[in-house]
Amino acid sequence: MSVIVFSLQIVAPDVRRTALLRALGALLGPTRVAPGCLDARLYSDLDGRGILLFVEDWESREQFERNLDAAKLNAIVSAIELCSEAPVVRLDAVERAEGMDVLAPRQASSPTCSEGSRMEDREHP
């Protein structure tokens, strides 16, 4: 079965950033406790571009759609209207997820944290 991932990426102008963080942040609590919600997160890009990324993971598309009621949809549309650029909205079905194992082929040739060294402690060529 696929995991459904809804994402909304917006560019928040500096003067509206706090309002957008509050508006999208207010959606997290109710979403996280909704039946079928696996997780909900809000990210802020720290490089000065003003990008906010709102992400929800769902057990099924049906559960995602059930949670997308008029109040939530209005909150999302209101947030989009405060943006300075067109949003990027995605609804993805993830068939397979991988974790640390995907890094295993590189692990043998790369130092790990368990080796007791940090990148900033190493000399650079």
TAVENGI-V491338 format. One record per helix or strand of 3 or more residues. SS is the DSSP state (hx for helix, st for strand). FROM is the first residue (numbers start at 1). LEN is the number of residues. If there is no record, write none. Layout:
# TAVENGI-V491338
[[SS/FROM/LEN] [SS/FROM/LEN]]
This chain:
# TAVENGI-V491338
[[st/3/9] [hx/14/19] [st/37/8] [st/51/8] [hx/61/7] [hx/70/12] [st/88/7] [hx/100/8] [hx/113/3] [hx/119/3]]
